[in-house]
Amino acid sequence: MNSTLDGNQSSRPFCLLTFGYLETVNFCLLEVLIIVFLTVLIISGNIIVIFVFHCAPLLNHHTTSYFIQTMAYADLLVGESPQDSAITRDINRTFPAHDYFKDTGGDGQDSLYKICKAYSVYDEEIGYCQGQSFLAAVLLLHMPEEQAFSVLVKIMFDYGLRELFKQNFEDLHCKFYQLERLMQEYIPDLYNHFLDISLEAHMYASQWFLTLFTAKFPLYMVFHIIDLLLCEGISVIFNVALGLLKTSKDDLLLTDFEGALKFFRVQLPKRYRSEENAKKLMELACSMKISQKKLKKYEKEYHTMREQQAQQEDPIERFERENRRLQEANMRLEQENDDLAHELVTSKIALRKDLDNAEEKADALNKELLMTKQKLIDAEEEKRRLEDESAQLKEMCRRELDKAESEIRKNSSIIGDYKQICSQLSERLEKQQTANKVEIEKIRQKVDDCERCREFFNKEGRIKGLSSAKEVLDEDTDEEKETLKNQLREMELELAQTKLQLVEAECKIQDLEHHLGLALNEVQAAKKTWFNRTLSSIKTATGVQGKETC
């Protein structure tokens, strides 16, 4: 929202006296004299606030203008306001759910009270009117306190909003007449329906004009309306009002008198809580062209009608009618006041309930957090214990494995030695047999060559007629064979025992490897169990929090 009231400055500061501007110190002597004069007047109690707030912006230096307005605003706060109790009562009802204004005695409510009080002192003729706090609050959300007050004064005086409160709201009733005539032209079926149910514009549109839609509608929609008002003037209210009536025509045509009032009070503001609906409304309002000439025409018709009524009407009847109108307005304002009070109480109850729920959720989450932390500590201790056990088991397996490998190396060495011995014995046996065969062949050759020896030996090399010698020789050969067989059996037995030891060692190695695999699986399972337990607890906590949030 545009909150700047100063115009574009020229390259050289403006000076009322051409010779009064000093280049060396960069200020205007006349301007300094004006500041001193106004300050003396304000301090001495001679309030010339109208001059200050309407003429101070004409001074070139923004700092000078802001200083003068700040001084005047501070002086207004010192004064006494006759509507102080009404201001205090309305402050608590102004945007009670907004973070900036919800705290009683907070910065938002304090600044809002000061602005409303300053204006009631500033404008003694109008003073403070109910609903004025909403407009001041909207301005306060966009600019500092002093600037918000200046813009409020600007809207009330220069944009004509102040005229609506004067002369028993006579100008406001003129606006109602203009709105009804515009409805007759743009929305004739809805206009005729309102005539049938005796629904007049002042029954539903008074807050639209007096508060500029700030009291009931969402803030993001109100900001757009205030922007248009500052750019186009107060006639923008007619555009927005016709847009609201046009978009709600189908629903309003189905209502009676009470239903229409309830629709304007409850359902219509809820419809524009959606930013998309608010955007479409503003587009429709901007597209509607309402000429100032037409508004002037309707205003003239209204004044002519009022003059004719005044001439034809008896003064007593006029006063009675005015009294009834004021009573209706009073009842309407009291109803709106009750609605605002009910909304305030409901909002406070809802906020208290939400706060209690949030505190309960916070306690539950703290308990869950403590439980999760304890579970995490237990899981870490369990993890350390399992890691220690795993390390011990690995060390034991490593020692057993080293021992088994040592046994395997030892058995492999014994087997290698045994094979080497067997190979050597086989080679020696073969050599001995070969040597014996060669020796026997030599002996046979010598026997065959000797005629005398042939008489004692046959062709097979055996001694003729010497059976005893043969038996002795056979016995010696048998004993030698038996000895060799016994040695061979012993070596086979030793080989079998070595193989058995080797098999037993391999079995032990397999058992150790199996135990090692089981231990590693248990460690891995324990780690996964701890991790899964931690994840499950976190997921459970998150799920509970999500359900409570829903």
VENLINMO-V686593 format. One record per residue. RES is the residue in one letter. PSI is psi in whole degrees, -180 to 180 (* if undefined). Layout:
# VENLINMO-V686593
RES_PSI / RES_PSI
This chain:
# VENLINMO-V686593
M_135 / N_120 / S_12 / T_128 / L_-10 / D_147 / G_177 / N_133 / Q_147 / S_174 / S_-38 / R_133 / P_144 / F_144 / C_127 / L_-36 / L_121 / T_-36 / F_0 / G_-13 / Y_127 / L_118 / E_-34 / T_-39 / V_-4 / N_50 / F_165 / C_127 / L_-40 / L_-39 / E_-40 / V_-43 / L_-38 / I_-43 / I_-47 / V_-41 / F_-46 / L_-38 / T_-42 / V_-41 / L_-41 / I_-45 / I_-38 / S_-7 / G_-3 / N_91 / I_116 / I_54 / V_-34 / I_-43 / F_-43 / V_-51 / F_-18 / H_-21 / C_-24 / A_-39 / P_-18 / L_-22 / L_146 / N_-45 / H_125 / H_-39 / T_-41 / T_-49 / S_-46 / Y_-37 / F_-45 / I_-45 / Q_-37 / T_-41 / M_-45 / A_-41 / Y_-43 / A_-37 / D_-35 / L_-36 / L_-22 / V_-28 / G_166 / E_136 / S_128 / P_-19 / Q_26 / D_-41 / S_-41 / A_-39 / I_-47 / T_-39 / R_-41 / D_-25 / I_-41 / N_-16 / R_0 / T_114 / F_61 / P_-20 / A_-8 / H_139 / D_-34 / Y_-25 / F_-1 / K_-24 / D_123 / T_126 / G_7 / G_179 / D_-41 / G_-50 / Q_-35 / D_-47 / S_-40 / L_-40 / Y_-42 / K_-42 / I_-47 / C_-41 / K_-44 / A_-40 / Y_-38 / S_-33 / V_-37 / Y_-47 / D_87 / E_-29 / E_-44 / I_-45 / G_-148 / Y_133 / C_148 / Q_134 / G_-14 / Q_-28 / S_-29 / F_-44 / L_-43 / A_-38 / A_-40 / V_-42 / L_-37 / L_-23 / L_-9 / H_-7 / M_166 / P_167 / E_-48 / E_-42 / Q_-38 / A_-41 / F_-42 / S_-43 / V_-38 / L_-45 / V_-42 / K_-45 / I_-43 / M_-43 / F_-58 / D_-30 / Y_-2 / G_9 / L_-29 / R_-32 / E_-25 / L_-24 / F_-5 / K_157 / Q_54 / N_38 / F_33 / E_-43 / D_-31 / L_-42 / H_-30 / C_-40 / K_-39 / F_-42 / Y_-44 / Q_-40 / L_-43 / E_-38 / R_-38 / L_-38 / M_-41 / Q_-32 / E_-44 / Y_-34 / I_68 / P_-38 / D_-39 / L_-37 / Y_-46 / N_-37 / H_-42 / F_-36 / L_-39 / D_-37 / I_7 / S_41 / L_116 / E_161 / A_-35 / H_-14 / M_-19 / Y_-18 / A_3 / S_-44 / Q_-28 / W_-43 / F_-42 / L_-33 / T_2 / L_43 / F_10 / T_-18 / A_-34 / K_-29 / F_158 / P_153 / L_-39 / Y_-27 / M_-40 / V_-40 / F_-43 / H_-40 / I_-43 / I_-38 / D_-48 / L_-40 / L_-44 / L_-28 / C_-41 / E_-19 / G_179 / I_-16 / S_-14 / V_-26 / I_-37 / F_-41 / N_-49 / V_-42 / A_-46 / L_-37 / G_-44 / L_-46 / L_-37 / K_-42 / T_-21 / S_10 / K_-47 / D_-39 / D_-39 / L_-31 / L_-18 / L_0 / T_160 / D_-166 / F_-52 / E_-40 / G_-37 / A_-44 / L_-42 / K_-37 / F_-45 / F_-33 / R_-34 / V_-58 / Q_-38 / L_-47 / P_-35 / K_-33 / R_-31 / Y_20 / R_-19 / S_125 / E_-30 / E_-44 / N_-41 / A_-40 / K_-42 / K_-39 / L_-45 / M_-36 / E_-42 / L_-42 / A_-40 / C_-28 / S_-18 / M_126 / K_113 / I_113 / S_149 / Q_-29 / K_-41 / K_-41 / L_-39 / K_-38 / K_-47 / Y_-35 / E_-42 / K_-41 / E_-42 / Y_-46 / H_-39 / T_-44 / M_-42 / R_-38 / E_-41 / Q_-41 / Q_-39 / A_-36 / Q_-38 / Q_-24 / E_141 / D_140 / P_-37 / I_-44 / E_-38 / R_-43 / F_-38 / E_-43 / R_-42 / E_-38 / N_-44 / R_-41 / R_-43 / L_-38 / Q_-42 / E_-43 / A_-40 / N_-44 / M_-40 / R_-43 / L_-38 / E_-40 / Q_-43 / E_-38 / N_-43 / D_-40 / D_-44 / L_-40 / A_-42 / H_-42 / E_-39 / L_-48 / V_-43 / T_-41 / S_-42 / K_-41 / I_-44 / A_-42 / L_-40 / R_-42 / K_-45 / D_-39 / L_-43 / D_-44 / N_-41 / A_-40 / E_-41 / E_-43 / K_-40 / A_-42 / D_-45 / A_-42 / L_-36 / N_-43 / K_-45 / E_-37 / L_-43 / L_-43 / M_-42 / T_-40 / K_-42 / Q_-43 / K_-39 / L_-41 / I_-46 / D_-42 / A_-38 / E_-39 / E_-44 / E_-39 / K_-45 / R_-40 / R_-46 / L_-37 / E_-39 / D_-46 / E_-42 / S_-42 / A_-43 / Q_-44 / L_-40 / K_-41 / E_-43 / M_-45 / C_-39 / R_-43 / R_-45 / E_-39 / L_-41 / D_-41 / K_-45 / A_-41 / E_-37 / S_-43 / E_-41 / I_-44 / R_-42 / K_-47 / N_-38 / S_-38 / S_-42 / I_-43 / I_-43 / G_-42 / D_-43 / Y_-44 / K_-40 / Q_-42 / I_-46 / C_-40 / S_-41 / Q_-43 / L_-40 / S_-41 / E_-42 / R_-42 / L_-45 / E_-43 / K_-41 / Q_-42 / Q_-41 / T_-43 / A_-40 / N_-43 / K_-42 / V_-41 / E_-42 / I_-41 / E_-39 / K_-43 / I_-44 / R_-40 / Q_-41 / K_-38 / V_-42 / D_-33 / D_-26 / C_122 / E_-35 / R_-39 / C_-26 / R_-25 / E_-27 / F_-20 / F_142 / N_-172 / K_-26 / E_-5 / G_10 / R_154 / I_130 / K_131 / G_7 / L_71 / S_-34 / S_-42 / A_-38 / K_-42 / E_-41 / V_-44 / L_-40 / D_-39 / E_-42 / D_-42 / T_-41 / D_-41 / E_-41 / E_-40 / K_-42 / E_-41 / T_-45 / L_-39 / K_-42 / N_-44 / Q_-40 / L_-41 / R_-40 / E_-43 / M_-38 / E_-41 / L_-44 / E_-39 / L_-43 / A_-43 / Q_-41 / T_-44 / K_-40 / L_-43 / Q_-39 / L_-44 / V_-44 / E_-40 / A_-42 / E_-38 / C_-43 / K_-41 / I_-43 / Q_-41 / D_-44 / L_-42 / E_-39 / H_-46 / H_-39 / L_-43 / G_-43 / L_-43 / A_-44 / L_-39 / N_-41 / E_-43 / V_-45 / Q_-42 / A_-40 / A_-42 / K_-45 / K_-39 / T_-46 / W_-44 / F_-41 / N_-40 / R_-43 / T_-46 / L_-41 / S_-43 / S_-41 / I_-43 / K_-40 / T_-45 / A_-44 / T_-41 / G_-43 / V_-44 / Q_-42 / G_-42 / K_-43 / E_-38 / T_-42 / C_*
